[in-house]
Amino acid sequence: MSEYVAYLPGFIAAYSILAVAAASPGPAVAMLLGVAQTEGRRDALVAALGIAAGSATINVATLLGVGLILSQAAWAMGALRLIGAGYLLWLAFGAFRKAVHPPRVNAREVRRRSLPRRFLSGYLLQVTNPKAVIFWLAIASVGAAQGGGLAVASAFVIGVFVISLLAHVAWALLLSSAPIRRGYAAGRRWIEAGLGAFFVIAAWKLASAR
């Protein structure tokens, strides 16, 4: 067990970035808003499960891809860290811009579907989102599970699934409740500003890590 403790700081850093990013509205949130308003809370929760499964799938793919790159080029981790830090700064810019000029989160138009198809729609939304792939490359650059073997990588992926699921379930519950949705809208400027500050700090720590 003691040999796994060394991976905790990387896990915490990666999970923190993931949790904060999941709290920021995007395509998945727009979809959940549409599902919650047209089909209800149950369908929104099933869609959230699909989104979390999609996040875990991308995570596995990026871990395998990054591991292959690093096995071929020792300098690749440094380059990957800089790319990841740059993307986090871009997320910070977007968050600060939303804090100054909060956009409307419009519900994505959805069609009524069975629960398995609703799960699949959430899954496909996530795995086909190019921004999600870039984001997971940024997460991979933290190197949380690097060199840890199958056990560490599996634990990391399970944690990714759980955090993504909890975040999107929270969104599903939030967006299916009109009073809570109005409360979020009222404090959105401060929330987005806080997200921007977090991403700036995360980018600096990632770029300066050795």
C-alpha positions as CSV (number, residue, x, y, z in Angstrom):
1,M,0.0,0.0,0.0
2,S,2.8,2.4,0.9
3,E,4.2,2.3,-2.7
4,Y,0.9,3.8,-3.9
5,V,1.0,6.8,-1.6
6,A,3.6,8.5,-3.9
7,Y,0.9,8.8,-6.5
8,L,-1.6,10.7,-4.3
9,P,-0.3,14.2,-5.1
10,G,-0.7,13.5,-8.9
11,F,-4.1,12.0,-8.3
12,I,-5.3,15.0,-6.3
13,A,-3.9,17.5,-8.9
14,A,-5.6,15.7,-11.8
15,Y,-8.9,15.1,-9.9
16,S,-9.0,18.8,-8.9
17,I,-8.7,20.0,-12.5
18,L,-11.3,17.5,-13.6
19,A,-13.8,18.4,-10.8
20,V,-13.5,22.2,-11.5
21,A,-13.8,21.6,-15.3
22,A,-16.9,19.5,-14.9
23,A,-18.4,22.4,-12.9
24,S,-18.1,24.7,-15.8
25,P,-21.0,24.7,-18.3
26,G,-20.4,23.2,-21.7
27,P,-21.9,20.9,-24.3
28,A,-22.7,18.2,-21.7
29,V,-24.5,20.7,-19.5
30,A,-26.5,22.0,-22.4
31,M,-27.5,18.5,-23.2
32,L,-28.5,17.7,-19.6
33,L,-30.5,21.0,-19.5
34,G,-32.4,19.9,-22.6
35,V,-33.0,16.4,-21.2
36,A,-34.1,17.6,-17.8
37,Q,-36.6,20.1,-19.2
38,T,-38.1,17.8,-21.8
39,E,-37.9,14.3,-20.3
40,G,-37.3,14.8,-16.6
41,R,-34.8,14.0,-13.9
42,R,-34.6,10.3,-14.4
43,D,-33.5,10.6,-18.1
44,A,-31.1,13.4,-17.2
45,L,-29.4,11.1,-14.6
46,V,-29.1,8.3,-17.2
47,A,-27.5,10.8,-19.6
48,A,-25.1,11.9,-16.9
49,L,-24.1,8.2,-16.5
50,G,-23.3,8.0,-20.2
51,I,-21.3,11.2,-20.1
52,A,-19.2,9.8,-17.2
53,A,-18.6,6.6,-19.1
54,G,-17.5,8.7,-22.0
55,S,-15.0,10.6,-19.8
56,A,-13.6,7.3,-18.6
57,T,-13.2,6.0,-22.1
58,I,-11.3,9.1,-23.2
59,N,-9.2,8.9,-20.1
60,V,-8.1,5.3,-20.9
61,A,-7.4,6.2,-24.5
62,T,-5.2,9.2,-23.5
63,L,-3.4,7.2,-20.9
64,L,-2.5,4.5,-23.4
65,G,-1.5,7.1,-26.1
66,V,0.6,9.3,-23.7
67,G,2.3,6.2,-22.3
68,L,3.3,5.1,-25.8
69,I,4.6,8.6,-26.6
70,L,6.6,8.8,-23.4
71,S,8.1,5.4,-24.0
72,Q,9.5,6.6,-27.3
73,A,10.7,10.2,-26.3
74,A,11.9,11.3,-22.9
75,W,11.3,15.0,-23.8
76,A,7.7,14.4,-24.5
77,M,6.5,14.9,-20.9
78,G,7.9,18.4,-20.8
79,A,6.3,19.3,-24.1
80,L,3.0,17.7,-22.9
81,R,3.1,19.7,-19.7
82,L,3.5,23.0,-21.6
83,I,0.6,22.0,-24.0
84,G,-1.5,21.1,-21.0
85,A,-0.7,24.4,-19.2
86,G,-1.5,26.4,-22.3
87,Y,-4.9,24.7,-22.6
88,L,-5.6,25.4,-18.9
89,L,-4.8,29.0,-19.5
90,W,-7.3,29.0,-22.4
91,L,-9.9,27.6,-20.0
92,A,-9.1,30.3,-17.5
93,F,-9.6,33.0,-20.2
94,G,-12.9,31.5,-21.2
95,A,-14.0,31.4,-17.5
96,F,-13.0,35.1,-16.9
97,R,-14.8,36.1,-20.1
98,K,-18.0,34.4,-18.9
99,A,-17.6,36.1,-15.5
100,V,-17.6,39.5,-17.3
101,H,-20.3,38.6,-19.9
102,P,-22.2,35.6,-18.6
103,P,-23.7,33.8,-21.7
104,R,-27.0,32.0,-21.6
105,V,-26.8,28.2,-21.3
106,N,-29.4,27.2,-23.9
107,A,-30.9,23.8,-23.7
108,R,-29.8,21.5,-26.4
109,E,-32.8,20.1,-28.4
110,V,-33.3,16.4,-27.6
111,R,-35.7,13.7,-28.8
112,R,-37.5,11.4,-26.5
113,R,-35.6,8.1,-26.3
114,S,-35.4,4.9,-24.3
115,L,-33.1,4.9,-21.2
116,P,-30.4,2.8,-23.0
117,R,-30.5,5.1,-26.0
118,R,-30.4,8.1,-23.6
119,F,-27.2,6.6,-22.0
120,L,-25.7,6.1,-25.4
121,S,-26.5,9.7,-26.4
122,G,-24.6,11.0,-23.4
123,Y,-21.7,8.7,-24.0
124,L,-21.4,9.6,-27.7
125,L,-21.6,13.3,-26.9
126,Q,-18.6,13.1,-24.7
127,V,-16.4,10.8,-26.8
128,T,-16.9,12.8,-30.0
129,N,-16.2,16.2,-28.4
130,P,-12.8,17.4,-29.6
131,K,-12.5,19.7,-26.6
132,A,-12.9,16.8,-24.3
133,V,-10.0,15.0,-26.0
134,I,-7.8,18.1,-25.6
135,F,-8.8,18.5,-22.0
136,W,-7.8,14.9,-21.2
137,L,-4.4,15.4,-22.8
138,A,-4.0,18.3,-20.4
139,I,-5.0,16.0,-17.5
140,A,-2.6,13.3,-18.8
141,S,0.3,15.8,-18.7
142,V,0.0,15.8,-14.9
143,G,1.4,12.3,-15.1
144,A,-0.7,11.1,-12.2
145,A,-0.6,7.4,-13.1
146,Q,2.7,7.4,-15.0
147,G,4.9,4.4,-14.1
148,G,2.3,3.0,-11.7
149,G,1.3,-0.1,-13.6
150,L,-2.1,-1.5,-14.1
151,A,-3.3,-1.2,-10.5
152,V,-2.6,2.5,-10.3
153,A,-3.9,3.2,-13.8
154,S,-7.1,1.3,-13.0
155,A,-7.6,3.2,-9.7
156,F,-7.1,6.5,-11.5
157,V,-9.7,5.6,-14.2
158,I,-12.2,4.5,-11.6
159,G,-11.7,7.8,-9.7
160,V,-12.2,9.7,-13.0
161,F,-15.5,7.9,-13.6
162,V,-16.7,8.6,-10.1
163,I,-15.9,12.3,-10.2
164,S,-17.3,12.8,-13.6
165,L,-20.5,10.9,-12.6
166,L,-20.9,12.9,-9.4
167,A,-20.4,16.2,-11.2
168,H,-22.8,15.5,-14.0
169,V,-25.4,14.0,-11.6
170,A,-25.2,17.2,-9.6
171,W,-25.8,19.2,-12.8
172,A,-28.8,16.9,-13.7
173,L,-30.3,17.5,-10.3
174,L,-29.6,21.2,-10.5
175,L,-31.0,21.7,-13.9
176,S,-34.1,19.8,-13.2
177,S,-34.9,22.1,-10.3
178,A,-36.0,25.6,-11.3
179,P,-35.3,27.4,-8.0
180,I,-31.8,26.0,-7.7
181,R,-31.1,26.8,-11.4
182,R,-32.1,30.4,-10.7
183,G,-29.8,30.5,-7.7
184,Y,-26.9,29.3,-9.8
185,A,-27.6,31.9,-12.4
186,A,-27.6,34.7,-9.8
187,G,-24.1,33.7,-8.5
188,R,-22.6,32.7,-11.8
189,R,-20.2,35.6,-12.2
190,W,-18.4,34.8,-9.0
191,I,-18.4,31.0,-9.8
192,E,-16.8,31.6,-13.2
193,A,-14.3,34.0,-11.8
194,G,-13.3,31.4,-9.2
195,L,-13.0,28.8,-11.9
196,G,-10.7,31.1,-13.9
197,A,-8.4,31.7,-10.9
198,F,-8.2,28.0,-10.3
199,F,-7.2,27.2,-13.9
200,V,-4.5,29.9,-13.8
201,I,-3.0,28.4,-10.6
202,A,-3.2,24.9,-12.1
203,A,-1.5,26.0,-15.3
204,W,1.3,27.6,-13.4
205,K,1.9,24.5,-11.2
206,L,1.8,22.2,-14.2
207,A,4.2,24.3,-16.3
208,S,6.6,24.7,-13.4
209,A,6.5,21.1,-12.2
210,R,9.7,19.0,-12.5
